[in-house]
Amino acid sequence: MKIKNIIHLGRVLSIATIIAFAAQTLAETVTYSAKTGSLLKISGTSSVHDWEVKTRLIGGKMEWDSSFPLDPSKAELPKLTKIPKVTVIIPVRNIESGKQRMNEVMHGALNAQKHKYARYSLKDIKVAEAKRKAGEPLVFDTNGMLSVNGKSASVSMQITIAKGEGNKLKVSGKTKLKMSQFGITPPAPKVALGLIKTGDEVSVEFNWFVALKK
């Protein structure tokens, strides 16, 4: 066989291998896309009263290895060998309190005009050690990066994945954060001559609905 033919055959085999590997990778990934019905709540304190803001618009997706089915009906889970790709995106201006002036102060503190989205990406995940029964939510210990106001910080929290309505899955979690982690100065509205002080720590709680991408 001529050297040119050998080189050509080698290139063909290399391309075929790459295509086969890519196809196998795609076949092994299961994608869940964001659906309606989600809710994110952020609550905190001030020198006057406690406060709460919320949004129902949570975008993003999850890409899991097919060897780890997200099926809460199963009591025994296989070993989680690959970290799933999870990305979440939230339009900052869709986070609202129901009061126009408070919205203006909050969006100003979050620098919403310049940094229009809050983004989260999963970095590490482990199945929680606590025992669970078939039908109970799946429980995971996670760590990820949250970006708000152009600043990023590591966030650790426990999340659960439960069966939702229809073909949906409900991903739930809660954690505590500090505004200062993201370069945000706790608001002190000028309308009250700066006498109203907002606490740095906030509580974040969410229910995010996803379903298999068709």
MDTraj code that builds the backbone (N, CA, C; nanometers):
import mdtraj as md
import numpy as np

residues = "MET LYS ILE LYS ASN ILE ILE HIS LEU GLY ARG VAL LEU SER ILE ALA THR ILE ILE ALA PHE ALA ALA GLN THR LEU ALA GLU THR VAL THR TYR SER ALA LYS THR GLY SER LEU LEU LYS ILE SER GLY THR SER SER VAL HIS ASP TRP GLU VAL LYS THR ARG LEU ILE GLY GLY LYS MET GLU TRP ASP SER SER PHE PRO LEU ASP PRO SER LYS ALA GLU LEU PRO LYS LEU THR LYS ILE PRO LYS VAL THR VAL ILE ILE PRO VAL ARG ASN ILE GLU SER GLY LYS GLN ARG MET ASN GLU VAL MET HIS GLY ALA LEU ASN ALA GLN LYS HIS LYS TYR ALA ARG TYR SER LEU LYS ASP ILE LYS VAL ALA GLU ALA LYS ARG LYS ALA GLY GLU PRO LEU VAL PHE ASP THR ASN GLY MET LEU SER VAL ASN GLY LYS SER ALA SER VAL SER MET GLN ILE THR ILE ALA LYS GLY GLU GLY ASN LYS LEU LYS VAL SER GLY LYS THR LYS LEU LYS MET SER GLN PHE GLY ILE THR PRO PRO ALA PRO LYS VAL ALA LEU GLY LEU ILE LYS THR GLY ASP GLU VAL SER VAL GLU PHE ASN TRP PHE VAL ALA LEU LYS LYS".split()
xyz = np.array([
    [0.0855, -0.1197, 0.0000],
    [0.0000, 0.0000, 0.0000],
    [0.0892, 0.1249, 0.0000],
    [0.0565, 0.2198, -0.0860],
    [0.1366, 0.3400, -0.0957],
    [0.1246, 0.4238, 0.0309],
    [0.2322, 0.4999, 0.0565],
    [0.2349, 0.5842, 0.1765],
    [0.1198, 0.6843, 0.1769],
    [0.0877, 0.7434, 0.0593],
    [-0.0210, 0.8410, 0.0513],
    [-0.1548, 0.7786, 0.0909],
    [-0.1746, 0.6541, 0.0442],
    [-0.2997, 0.5838, 0.0778],
    [-0.3081, 0.5543, 0.2274],
    [-0.1939, 0.5203, 0.2855],
    [-0.1899, 0.4915, 0.4293],
    [-0.2244, 0.6166, 0.5100],
    [-0.1666, 0.7297, 0.4681],
    [-0.1931, 0.8568, 0.5367],
    [-0.3401, 0.8937, 0.5243],
    [-0.3958, 0.8766, 0.4001],
    [-0.5378, 0.9082, 0.3779],
    [-0.6276, 0.8206, 0.4638],
    [-0.5951, 0.6901, 0.4684],
    [-0.6740, 0.5964, 0.5491],
    [-0.6680, 0.6347, 0.6965],
    [-0.5502, 0.6768, 0.7432],
    [-0.5344, 0.7177, 0.8828],
    [-0.6208, 0.8378, 0.9156],
    [-0.6253, 0.9344, 0.8225],
    [-0.7084, 1.0539, 0.8446],
    [-0.8555, 1.0183, 0.8501],
    [-0.8982, 0.9308, 0.7587],
    [-1.0391, 0.8882, 0.7558],
    [-1.0772, 0.8196, 0.8866],
    [-0.9905, 0.7314, 0.9353],
    [-1.0177, 0.6592, 1.0592],
    [-1.0222, 0.7550, 1.1780],
    [-0.9349, 0.8551, 1.1762],
    [-0.9320, 0.9537, 1.2846],
    [-1.0618, 1.0323, 1.2881],
    [-1.1078, 1.0781, 1.1719],
    [-1.2337, 1.1535, 1.1639],
    [-1.3507, 1.0672, 1.2076],
    [-1.3515, 0.9419, 1.1634],
    [-1.4595, 0.8503, 1.2013],
    [-1.4629, 0.8282, 1.3523],
    [-1.3448, 0.8179, 1.4105],
    [-1.3361, 0.7982, 1.5559],
    [-1.3911, 0.9183, 1.6304],
    [-1.3558, 1.0384, 1.5839],
    [-1.4044, 1.1618, 1.6477],
    [-1.5558, 1.1705, 1.6383],
    [-1.6105, 1.1405, 1.5195],
    [-1.7557, 1.1451, 1.4994],
    [-1.8259, 1.0435, 1.5887],
    [-1.7708, 0.9237, 1.5961],
    [-1.8307, 0.8189, 1.6796],
    [-1.8272, 0.8581, 1.8263],
    [-1.7160, 0.9165, 1.8702],
    [-1.7028, 0.9589, 2.0093],
    [-1.8021, 1.0700, 2.0413],
    [-1.8168, 1.1665, 1.9492],
    [-1.9110, 1.2772, 1.9705],
    [-2.0539, 1.2251, 1.9781],
    [-2.0877, 1.1307, 1.8900],
    [-2.2223, 1.0746, 1.8898],
    [-2.2504, 0.9994, 2.0193],
    [-2.1491, 0.9263, 2.0675],
    [-2.1647, 0.8520, 2.1923],
    [-2.1839, 0.9480, 2.3090],
    [-2.1070, 1.0601, 2.3092],
    [-2.1172, 1.1580, 2.4160],
    [-2.2556, 1.2197, 2.4202],
    [-2.3070, 1.2536, 2.2992],
    [-2.4404, 1.3129, 2.2930],
    [-2.5463, 1.2152, 2.3419],
    [-2.5286, 1.0866, 2.3052],
    [-2.6273, 0.9857, 2.3430],
    [-2.6282, 0.9632, 2.4932],
    [-2.5158, 0.9897, 2.5588],
    [-2.5058, 0.9630, 2.7014],
    [-2.5503, 1.0813, 2.7870],
    [-2.5832, 1.1933, 2.7249],
    [-2.6227, 1.3130, 2.7990],
    [-2.7737, 1.3336, 2.7904],
    [-2.8355, 1.3549, 2.9061],
    [-2.9789, 1.3813, 2.9126],
    [-2.9976, 1.5267, 2.9568],
    [-3.0731, 1.6024, 2.8785],
    [-3.0897, 1.7449, 2.9060],
    [-3.2283, 1.7755, 2.9617],
    [-3.2295, 1.8537, 3.0694],
    [-3.3536, 1.9025, 3.1304],
    [-3.3569, 2.0544, 3.1146],
    [-3.4644, 2.1053, 3.0570],
    [-3.4773, 2.2495, 3.0339],
    [-3.5736, 2.3121, 3.1335],
    [-3.5529, 2.4411, 3.1605],
    [-3.6386, 2.5146, 3.2548],
    [-3.7825, 2.5217, 3.2042],
    [-3.8775, 2.5116, 3.2975],
    [-4.0191, 2.5189, 3.2648],
    [-4.0881, 2.6223, 3.3551],
    [-4.2136, 2.6496, 3.3239],
    [-4.2899, 2.7464, 3.4029],
    [-4.3246, 2.6895, 3.5404],
    [-4.3603, 2.7786, 3.6319],
    [-4.4014, 2.7367, 3.7656],
    [-4.2944, 2.7573, 3.8709],
    [-4.1743, 2.7999, 3.8287],
    [-4.0624, 2.8179, 3.9218],
    [-4.0831, 2.9408, 4.0105],
    [-4.0111, 2.9435, 4.1222],
    [-4.0202, 3.0573, 4.2142],
    [-3.8895, 3.0714, 4.2918],
    [-3.8348, 3.1932, 4.2911],
    [-3.7173, 3.2272, 4.3711],
    [-3.7558, 3.3385, 4.4675],
    [-3.7258, 3.3188, 4.5948],
    [-3.7541, 3.4203, 4.6969],
    [-3.6246, 3.4606, 4.7669],
    [-3.6079, 3.5899, 4.7850],
    [-3.4947, 3.6448, 4.8598],
    [-3.5518, 3.7281, 4.9730],
    [-3.5110, 3.6999, 5.0947],
    [-3.5645, 3.7734, 5.2101],
    [-3.4506, 3.8240, 5.2978],
    [-3.4796, 3.9333, 5.3696],
    [-3.3788, 3.9915, 5.4563],
    [-3.4416, 4.0792, 5.5624],
    [-3.3589, 4.1565, 5.6282],
    [-3.4059, 4.2410, 5.7381],
    [-3.3641, 4.3862, 5.7135],
    [-3.4312, 4.4758, 5.7827],
    [-3.3921, 4.6159, 5.7834],
    [-3.4214, 4.6717, 5.9217],
    [-3.3808, 4.7947, 5.9443],
    [-3.4047, 4.8574, 6.0749],
    [-3.5515, 4.8901, 6.0960],
    [-3.6323, 4.8760, 5.9907],
    [-3.7756, 4.9064, 6.0009],
    [-3.8596, 4.7794, 6.0008],
    [-3.8349, 4.6916, 5.9037],
    [-3.9151, 4.5683, 5.8924],
    [-3.8405, 4.4671, 5.8068],
    [-3.8843, 4.3409, 5.8155],
    [-3.8306, 4.2391, 5.7270],
    [-3.8850, 4.2612, 5.5864],
    [-3.8160, 4.2104, 5.4877],
    [-3.8591, 4.2308, 5.3493],
    [-3.8402, 4.1027, 5.2683],
    [-3.9087, 4.0985, 5.1549],
    [-3.9000, 3.9823, 5.0655],
    [-3.9226, 4.0261, 4.9215],
    [-3.8425, 3.9718, 4.8328],
    [-3.8607, 3.9942, 4.6889],
    [-3.8634, 3.8575, 4.6212],
    [-3.9173, 3.8528, 4.5000],
    [-3.9302, 3.7219, 4.4349],
    [-3.9339, 3.7368, 4.2829],
    [-3.9110, 3.6259, 4.2168],
    [-3.9284, 3.6173, 4.0722],
    [-3.9741, 3.4765, 4.0363],
    [-4.0519, 3.4676, 3.9295],
    [-4.0947, 3.3371, 3.8793],
    [-4.0231, 3.3009, 3.7495],
    [-3.9309, 3.3863, 3.7095],
    [-3.8582, 3.3622, 3.5847],
    [-3.7179, 3.3092, 3.6152],
    [-3.7021, 3.1777, 3.6049],
    [-3.5728, 3.1121, 3.6265],
    [-3.5416, 3.0303, 3.5020],
    [-3.4437, 3.0756, 3.4259],
    [-3.4041, 3.0044, 3.3043],
    [-3.2855, 2.9136, 3.3294],
    [-3.2478, 2.8392, 3.2256],
    [-3.1305, 2.7533, 3.2376],
    [-3.1602, 2.6093, 3.1992],
    [-3.0636, 2.5226, 3.2260],
    [-3.0802, 2.3807, 3.1926],
    [-2.9844, 2.2949, 3.2744],
    [-3.0130, 2.1658, 3.2770],
    [-2.9264, 2.0661, 3.3407],
    [-2.8930, 1.9587, 3.2379],
    [-2.7664, 1.9174, 3.2342],
    [-2.7242, 1.8087, 3.1470],
    [-2.6619, 1.6995, 3.2334],
    [-2.7323, 1.5857, 3.2444],
    [-2.6887, 1.4755, 3.3294],
    [-2.6454, 1.3568, 3.2440],
    [-2.5539, 1.2800, 3.2972],
    [-2.5141, 1.1553, 3.2328],
    [-2.6306, 1.0569, 3.2448],
    [-2.6608, 0.9873, 3.1357],
    [-2.7765, 0.8975, 3.1344],
    [-2.7606, 0.7785, 3.2293],
    [-2.6385, 0.7534, 3.2756],
    [-2.6163, 0.6418, 3.3687],
    [-2.6686, 0.6747, 3.5084],
    [-2.7062, 0.8012, 3.5304],
    [-2.7601, 0.8418, 3.6600],
    [-2.9005, 0.9001, 3.6388],
    [-3.0034, 0.8123, 3.6329],
    [-3.1396, 0.8610, 3.6084],
    [-3.1931, 0.9405, 3.7281],
    [-3.2514, 1.0557, 3.7005],
    [-3.3107, 1.1372, 3.8076],
    [-3.4519, 1.0863, 3.8345],
    [-3.4597, 0.9756, 3.9057],
    [-3.5871, 0.9084, 3.9312],
    [-3.6078, 0.8917, 4.0817],
    [-3.6847, 0.9818, 4.1438],
    [-3.7073, 0.9730, 4.2885],
    [-3.7794, 0.8465, 4.3329],
    [-3.8410, 0.7734, 4.2383],
    [-3.9124, 0.6517, 4.2771],
    [-3.8168, 0.5381, 4.3127],
    [-3.6897, 0.5537, 4.2783],
    [-3.5911, 0.4502, 4.3076],
    [-3.5266, 0.4750, 4.4441],
    [-3.5133, 0.3678, 4.5214],
    [-3.4519, 0.3797, 4.6545],
    [-3.3000, 0.3791, 4.6442],
    [-3.2469, 0.2975, 4.5546],
    [-3.1029, 0.2849, 4.5377],
    [-3.0573, 0.3667, 4.4175],
    [-2.9536, 0.4451, 4.4369],
    [-2.9018, 0.5273, 4.3286],
    [-2.7682, 0.4732, 4.2803],
    [-2.7433, 0.4795, 4.1484],
    [-2.6123, 0.4385, 4.0988],
    [-2.5071, 0.5415, 4.1402],
    [-2.3823, 0.5067, 4.1225],
    [-2.2741, 0.5987, 4.1575],
    [-2.2731, 0.7163, 4.0611],
    [-2.2614, 0.8360, 4.1152],
    [-2.2555, 0.9565, 4.0337],
    [-2.1103, 0.9761, 3.9902],
    [-2.0808, 0.9397, 3.8659],
    [-1.9422, 0.9396, 3.8178],
    [-1.9040, 1.0671, 3.7434],
    [-2.0021, 1.1411, 3.6960],
    [-1.9752, 1.2647, 3.6219],
    [-2.0527, 1.3810, 3.6823],
    [-1.9872, 1.4944, 3.6919],
    [-2.0546, 1.6145, 3.7415],
    [-2.1442, 1.6681, 3.6309],
    [-2.2740, 1.6777, 3.6555],
    [-2.3636, 1.7304, 3.5522],
    [-2.3349, 1.8776, 3.5242],
    [-2.3696, 1.9202, 3.4050],
    [-2.3561, 2.0618, 3.3698],
    [-2.4887, 2.1303, 3.4017],
    [-2.4855, 2.2192, 3.4985],
    [-2.6071, 2.2905, 3.5396],
    [-2.5810, 2.4398, 3.5304],
    [-2.6637, 2.5095, 3.4543],
    [-2.6543, 2.6545, 3.4431],
    [-2.7915, 2.7155, 3.4684],
    [-2.7929, 2.8236, 3.5454],
    [-2.9169, 2.8941, 3.5780],
    [-2.8969, 3.0419, 3.5473],
    [-2.9983, 3.1038, 3.4903],
    [-2.9911, 3.2458, 3.4592],
    [-3.1212, 3.3147, 3.5003],
    [-3.1081, 3.4289, 3.5676],
    [-3.2249, 3.5018, 3.6173],
    [-3.2126, 3.6490, 3.5786],
    [-3.3096, 3.7031, 3.5059],
    [-3.3094, 3.8464, 3.4753],
    [-3.3301, 3.9270, 3.6046],
    [-3.2361, 4.0148, 3.6350],
    [-3.2400, 4.0878, 3.7623],
    [-3.3649, 4.1745, 3.7741],
    [-3.4057, 4.2374, 3.6647],
    [-3.5212, 4.3274, 3.6718],
    [-3.6532, 4.2543, 3.6924],
    [-3.6507, 4.1222, 3.6775],
    [-3.7717, 4.0447, 3.7059],
    [-3.7848, 4.0094, 3.8533],
    [-3.6847, 4.0435, 3.9328],
    [-3.6930, 4.0253, 4.0778],
    [-3.7655, 4.1472, 4.1342],
    [-3.8823, 4.1264, 4.1937],
    [-3.9661, 4.2387, 4.2343],
    [-4.0220, 4.2198, 4.3749],
    [-4.0589, 4.3331, 4.4345],
    [-4.1157, 4.3335, 4.5693],
    [-4.2654, 4.3608, 4.5698],
    [-4.3169, 4.4117, 4.4569],
    [-4.4559, 4.4545, 4.4530],
    [-4.4719, 4.6020, 4.4856],
    [-4.3593, 4.6679, 4.5182],
    [-4.3612, 4.8114, 4.5494],
    [-4.2600, 4.8810, 4.4589],
    [-4.3075, 4.9801, 4.3826],
    [-4.2229, 5.0434, 4.2824],
    [-4.0963, 5.1051, 4.3408],
    [-4.1094, 5.1803, 4.4506],
    [-3.9932, 5.2475, 4.5069],
    [-3.8897, 5.1468, 4.5567],
    [-3.9360, 5.0393, 4.6207],
    [-3.8442, 4.9366, 4.6687],
    [-3.7744, 4.8689, 4.5511],
    [-3.8495, 4.8452, 4.4421],
    [-3.7893, 4.7865, 4.3231],
    [-3.6768, 4.8748, 4.2697],
    [-3.7021, 5.0062, 4.2659],
    [-3.6024, 5.1000, 4.2149],
    [-3.4748, 5.0962, 4.2992],
    [-3.4919, 5.0961, 4.4311],
    [-3.3770, 5.0915, 4.5212],
    [-3.3011, 4.9603, 4.5052],
    [-3.3747, 4.8490, 4.4989],
    [-3.3123, 4.7165, 4.4861],
    [-3.2373, 4.7034, 4.3537],
    [-3.3017, 4.7403, 4.2440],
    [-3.2381, 4.7276, 4.1127],
    [-3.1171, 4.8201, 4.1006],
    [-3.1247, 4.9351, 4.1682],
    [-3.0094, 5.0243, 4.1696],
    [-2.8933, 4.9629, 4.2457],
    [-2.9220, 4.9008, 4.3612],
    [-2.8172, 4.8365, 4.4421],
    [-2.7541, 4.7191, 4.3674],
    [-2.8350, 4.6495, 4.2878],
    [-2.7863, 4.5346, 4.2107],
    [-2.7198, 4.5763, 4.0799],
    [-2.7225, 4.7078, 4.0520],
    [-2.6626, 4.7587, 3.9277],
    [-2.7237, 4.6880, 3.8074],
    [-2.8585, 4.6765, 3.8104],
    [-2.9299, 4.5961, 3.7111],
    [-2.9169, 4.6491, 3.5689],
    [-2.8960, 4.7777, 3.5538],
    [-2.8839, 4.8332, 3.4194],
    [-2.7581, 4.7830, 3.3493],
    [-2.6505, 4.7662, 3.4243],
    [-2.5239, 4.7188, 3.3677],
    [-2.5131, 4.5672, 3.3713],
    [-2.5523, 4.5067, 3.4845],
    [-2.5446, 4.3611, 3.5002],
    [-2.6872, 4.3057, 3.5022],
    [-2.7365, 4.2711, 3.3845],
    [-2.8784, 4.2410, 3.3665],
    [-2.9200, 4.1035, 3.4192],
    [-2.8218, 4.0144, 3.4400],
    [-2.8560, 3.8778, 3.4784],
    [-2.7747, 3.8298, 3.5989],
    [-2.8383, 3.7482, 3.6803],
    [-2.7679, 3.6704, 3.7829],
    [-2.7483, 3.5309, 3.7233],
    [-2.6288, 3.4762, 3.7397],
    [-2.5980, 3.3469, 3.6772],
    [-2.5383, 3.2508, 3.7807],
    [-2.5750, 3.1239, 3.7662],
    [-2.5220, 3.0192, 3.8543],
    [-2.4727, 2.9036, 3.7689],
    [-2.3585, 2.8461, 3.8061],
    [-2.3086, 2.7257, 3.7391],
    [-2.2584, 2.6276, 3.8445],
    [-2.2985, 2.5028, 3.8290],
    [-2.2589, 2.3971, 3.9229],
    [-2.1133, 2.3587, 3.9015],
    [-2.0385, 2.3431, 4.0112],
    [-1.8985, 2.3028, 4.0037],
    [-1.8734, 2.1650, 4.0647],
    [-1.9505, 2.1279, 4.1671],
    [-1.9291, 1.9981, 4.2318],
    [-2.0611, 1.9508, 4.2932],
    [-2.0813, 1.8207, 4.2949],
    [-2.2044, 1.7646, 4.3490],
    [-2.1782, 1.6237, 4.4009],
    [-2.2408, 1.5911, 4.5138],
    [-2.2308, 1.4576, 4.5716],
    [-2.3673, 1.4157, 4.6241],
    [-2.3951, 1.2869, 4.6147],
    [-2.5196, 1.2352, 4.6731],
    [-2.5076, 1.2458, 4.8249],
    [-2.6075, 1.3057, 4.8898],
    [-2.6040, 1.3215, 5.0355],
    [-2.6012, 1.1851, 5.1035],
    [-2.5344, 1.1795, 5.2161],
    [-2.5160, 1.0515, 5.2854],
    [-2.6419, 1.0051, 5.3584],
    [-2.7325, 1.0956, 5.3863],
    [-2.8542, 1.0593, 5.4597],
    [-2.9351, 0.9551, 5.3830],
    [-2.9866, 0.8566, 5.4552],
    [-3.0680, 0.7522, 5.3937],
    [-3.2023, 0.8084, 5.3485],
    [-3.2528, 0.7555, 5.2366],
    [-3.3833, 0.7965, 5.1865],
    [-3.4588, 0.6736, 5.1373],
    [-3.5913, 0.6873, 5.1292],
    [-3.6769, 0.5792, 5.0820],
    [-3.7231, 0.6085, 4.9404],
    [-3.7663, 0.5053, 4.8716],
    [-3.8200, 0.5213, 4.7362],
    [-3.9373, 0.6186, 4.7404],
    [-3.9398, 0.7118, 4.6480],
    [-4.0468, 0.8106, 4.6419],
    [-4.0113, 0.9428, 4.7084],
    [-3.9102, 0.9398, 4.7966],
    [-3.8658, 1.0629, 4.8604],
    [-3.7722, 1.1395, 4.7670],
    [-3.7619, 1.2716, 4.7832],
    [-3.6748, 1.3501, 4.6950],
    [-3.5300, 1.3029, 4.6989],
    [-3.4627, 1.3129, 4.5853],
    [-3.3192, 1.2881, 4.5803],
    [-3.2495, 1.4058, 4.6486],
    [-3.1435, 1.3788, 4.7243],
    [-3.0770, 1.4839, 4.8012],
    [-2.9285, 1.4886, 4.7628],
    [-2.8808, 1.6100, 4.7344],
    [-2.7421, 1.6280, 4.6918],
    [-2.6769, 1.7429, 4.7689],
    [-2.5487, 1.7302, 4.7932],
    [-2.4675, 1.8400, 4.8467],
    [-2.3922, 1.9014, 4.7294],
    [-2.4069, 2.0314, 4.7113],
    [-2.3521, 2.0952, 4.5917],
    [-2.2634, 2.2151, 4.6238],
    [-2.1828, 2.2483, 4.5262],
    [-2.1042, 2.3718, 4.5306],
    [-2.1028, 2.4312, 4.3905],
    [-2.1232, 2.5612, 4.3821],
    [-2.1248, 2.6252, 4.2512],
    [-2.0799, 2.7694, 4.2600],
    [-2.0785, 2.8348, 4.1454],
    [-2.0403, 2.9757, 4.1382],
    [-2.1624, 3.0595, 4.1018],
    [-2.1878, 3.1611, 4.1846],
    [-2.2982, 3.2528, 4.1605],
    [-2.2409, 3.3890, 4.1235],
    [-2.2906, 3.4454, 4.0146],
    [-2.2449, 3.5765, 3.9692],
    [-2.3594, 3.6760, 3.9745],
    [-2.3392, 3.7829, 4.0515],
    [-2.4375, 3.8906, 4.0666],
    [-2.3597, 4.0218, 4.0674],
    [-2.4147, 4.1233, 4.0024],
    [-2.3503, 4.2545, 4.0031],
    [-2.2076, 4.2489, 3.9482],
    [-2.1830, 4.1549, 3.8566],
    [-2.0517, 4.1422, 3.7969],
    [-1.9482, 4.0776, 3.8864],
    [-1.9893, 4.0302, 4.0046],
    [-1.8987, 3.9648, 4.0991],
    [-1.9405, 3.8190, 4.1177],
    [-1.8426, 3.7314, 4.1349],
    [-1.8714, 3.5887, 4.1528],
    [-1.8265, 3.5402, 4.2899],
    [-1.9035, 3.4483, 4.3466],
    [-1.8695, 3.3898, 4.4766],
    [-1.9120, 3.2435, 4.4786],
    [-1.8378, 3.1637, 4.5542],
    [-1.8698, 3.0224, 4.5693],
    [-1.9896, 3.0062, 4.6625],
    [-2.0819, 2.9175, 4.6248],
    [-2.2025, 2.8944, 4.7037],
    [-2.2190, 2.7444, 4.7277],
    [-2.2252, 2.7045, 4.8540],
    [-2.2503, 2.5644, 4.8893],
    [-2.3906, 2.5510, 4.9466],
    [-2.4618, 2.4502, 4.9038],
    [-2.5966, 2.4277, 4.9570],
    [-2.6424, 2.2861, 4.9250],
    [-2.7397, 2.2416, 5.0011],
    [-2.8017, 2.1122, 4.9762],
    [-2.9254, 2.1351, 4.8906],
    [-2.9404, 2.0551, 4.7870],
    [-3.0587, 2.0660, 4.7024],
    [-3.1327, 1.9328, 4.7000],
    [-3.2604, 1.9395, 4.6668],
    [-3.3409, 1.8185, 4.6498],
    [-3.4023, 1.8199, 4.5106],
    [-3.4251, 1.7016, 4.4568],
    [-3.4942, 1.6871, 4.3285],
    [-3.6107, 1.5922, 4.3499],
    [-3.7306, 1.6427, 4.3274],
    [-3.8526, 1.5656, 4.3519],
    [-3.9367, 1.5579, 4.2251],
    [-4.0295, 1.4653, 4.2237],
    [-4.1227, 1.4535, 4.1110],
    [-4.2191, 1.5699, 4.1151],
    [-4.2320, 1.6386, 4.0042],
    [-4.3255, 1.7492, 3.9949],
    [-4.4513, 1.7093, 3.9192],
    [-4.5300, 1.8085, 3.8833],
    [-4.6533, 1.7829, 3.8099],
    [-4.6228, 1.7389, 3.6677],
    [-4.6947, 1.6384, 3.6197],
    [-4.6728, 1.5891, 3.4845],
    [-4.5348, 1.5282, 3.4705],
    [-4.4612, 1.5741, 3.3702],
    [-4.3269, 1.5209, 3.3460],
    [-4.2180, 1.6099, 3.4054],
    [-4.2563, 1.7023, 3.4919],
    [-4.1596, 1.7956, 3.5486],
    [-4.0863, 1.7373, 3.6697],
    [-3.9660, 1.7880, 3.6913],
    [-3.8915, 1.7643, 3.8145],
    [-3.8805, 1.8974, 3.8886],
    [-3.8878, 1.8919, 4.0207],
    [-3.8759, 2.0138, 4.1011],
    [-3.7421, 2.0136, 4.1738],
    [-3.6571, 2.1086, 4.1384],
    [-3.5269, 2.1245, 4.2021],
    [-3.5398, 2.2341, 4.3078],
    [-3.5123, 2.2000, 4.4334],
    [-3.5329, 2.2942, 4.5432],
    [-3.4063, 2.3105, 4.6260],
    [-3.3913, 2.4297, 4.6837],
    [-3.2762, 2.4537, 4.7696],
    [-3.2906, 2.5849, 4.8434],
    [-3.2081, 2.6035, 4.9434],
    [-3.2055, 2.7306, 5.0152],
    [-3.0681, 2.7493, 5.0773],
    [-3.0301, 2.8746, 5.0908],
    [-2.8998, 2.9068, 5.1479],
    [-2.9009, 3.0510, 5.1960],
    [-2.7964, 3.0882, 5.2657],
    [-2.7807, 3.2262, 5.3113],
    [-2.6586, 3.2866, 5.2424],
    [-2.6731, 3.4122, 5.2019],
    [-2.5662, 3.4846, 5.1351],
    [-2.5518, 3.6220, 5.1972],
    [-2.4429, 3.6898, 5.1631],
    [-2.4250, 3.8287, 5.2045],
    [-2.4115, 3.9165, 5.0807],
    [-2.4788, 4.0304, 5.0832],
    [-2.4707, 4.1220, 4.9696],
    [-2.3265, 4.1614, 4.9425],
    [-2.2507, 4.1783, 5.0485],
    [-2.1121, 4.2238, 5.0348],
    [-2.0250, 4.1232, 4.9591],
    [-2.0678, 3.9956, 4.9532],
    [-1.9942, 3.8962, 4.8746],
    [-1.9892, 3.9352, 4.7275],
    [-2.0888, 4.0119, 4.6847],
    [-2.1029, 4.0474, 4.5437],
    [-2.0841, 4.1976, 4.5199],
    [-2.0157, 4.2609, 4.6123],
    [-1.9867, 4.4026, 4.5967],
    [-2.1085, 4.4914, 4.6058],
    [-2.2136, 4.4425, 4.6723],
    [-2.3379, 4.5190, 4.6858],
    [-2.3415, 4.5856, 4.8230],
    [-2.3637, 4.7136, 4.8237],
    [-2.3794, 4.7863, 4.9492],
    [-2.5249, 4.7759, 4.9931],
    [-2.5521, 4.7215, 5.1123],
    [-2.6908, 4.7110, 5.1586],
    [-2.7607, 4.8463, 5.1491],
    [-2.8772, 4.8510, 5.0825],
    [-2.9443, 4.9790, 5.0576],
    [-2.9792, 5.0565, 5.1852],
    [-2.9657, 5.1888, 5.1758],
    [-3.0110, 5.2820, 5.2801],
    [-3.0836, 5.3938, 5.2057],
    [-3.2136, 5.3759, 5.1784],
    [-3.2879, 5.4679, 5.0916],
    [-3.2752, 5.6143, 5.1343],
    [-3.2478, 5.7018, 5.0373],
    [-3.2355, 5.8451, 5.0646],
    [-3.3686, 5.9071, 5.1047],
    [-3.4791, 5.8405, 5.0631],
    [-3.6108, 5.8937, 5.0961],
    [-3.6306, 5.9021, 5.2467],
    [-3.5566, 5.8184, 5.3208],
    [-3.5663, 5.8195, 5.4673],
    [-3.4413, 5.8812, 5.5289],
    [-3.3720, 5.9656, 5.4492],
    [-3.2501, 6.0342, 5.4953],
    [-3.1415, 5.9351, 5.5380],
    [-3.1494, 5.8144, 5.4806],
    [-3.0484, 5.7131, 5.5116],
    [-3.0662, 5.6477, 5.6465],
    [-3.1824, 5.6740, 5.7099],
    [-3.2048, 5.6181, 5.8440],
    [-3.2467, 5.4717, 5.8394],
    [-3.2991, 5.4271, 5.7239],
    [-3.3372, 5.2866, 5.7092],
    [-3.2135, 5.2075, 5.6661],
    [-3.1715, 5.1151, 5.7477],
    [-3.0545, 5.0328, 5.7200],
    [-3.0980, 4.8904, 5.6861],
    [-3.0388, 4.8353, 5.5831],
    [-3.0711, 4.6996, 5.5411],
    [-2.9598, 4.6048, 5.5844],
    [-2.9983, 4.4888, 5.6379],
    [-2.8989, 4.3906, 5.6802],
    [-2.8230, 4.3324, 5.5630],
    [-2.6968, 4.2969, 5.5854],
    [-2.6111, 4.2430, 5.4794],
    [-2.6527, 4.1011, 5.4400],
    [-2.6958, 4.0212, 5.5362],
    [-2.7285, 3.8805, 5.5093],
    [-2.8690, 3.8656, 5.4520],
    [-2.8816, 3.7791, 5.3532],
    [-3.0121, 3.7483, 5.2943],
    [-3.0306, 3.5973, 5.2872],
    [-3.1555, 3.5549, 5.2863],
    [-3.1896, 3.4141, 5.2688],
    [-3.2437, 3.3941, 5.1275],
    [-3.1963, 3.2914, 5.0604],
    [-3.2392, 3.2617, 4.9238],
    [-3.3037, 3.1235, 4.9227],
    [-3.4219, 3.1156, 4.8654],
    [-3.4948, 2.9881, 4.8588],
    [-3.5599, 2.9763, 4.7213],
    [-3.5544, 2.8562, 4.6635],
    [-3.6094, 2.8424, 4.5283],
    [-3.6707, 2.7051, 4.5040],
    [-3.7672, 2.7041, 4.4122],
    [-3.8215, 2.5835, 4.3517],
    [-3.8105, 2.6044, 4.2005],
    [-3.7279, 2.5240, 4.1374],
    [-3.7010, 2.5387, 3.9932],
    [-3.7541, 2.4151, 3.9214],
    [-3.8467, 2.4371, 3.8296],
    [-3.9061, 2.3259, 3.7568],
    [-3.8382, 2.3061, 3.6220],
    [-3.8030, 2.1806, 3.5946],
    [-3.7389, 2.1444, 3.4682],
    [-3.8067, 2.0191, 3.4134],
    [-3.7842, 1.9931, 3.2848],
    [-3.8376, 1.8717, 3.2237],
    [-3.7444, 1.8282, 3.1119],
    [-3.7504, 1.7014, 3.0757],
    [-3.6673, 1.6493, 2.9681],
    [-3.6892, 1.7297, 2.8409],
    [-3.5791, 1.7688, 2.7792],
    [-3.5867, 1.8443, 2.6548],
    [-3.6262, 1.7499, 2.5424],
    [-3.7260, 1.7892, 2.4650],
    [-3.7739, 1.7038, 2.3554],
    [-3.7138, 1.7489, 2.2225],
])
top = md.Topology()
chain = top.add_chain()
for i, resn in enumerate(residues, 1):
    res = top.add_residue(resn, chain, resSeq=i)
    for name in ("N", "CA", "C"):
        top.add_atom(name, md.element.get_by_symbol(name[0]), res)
traj = md.Trajectory(xyz[None], top)
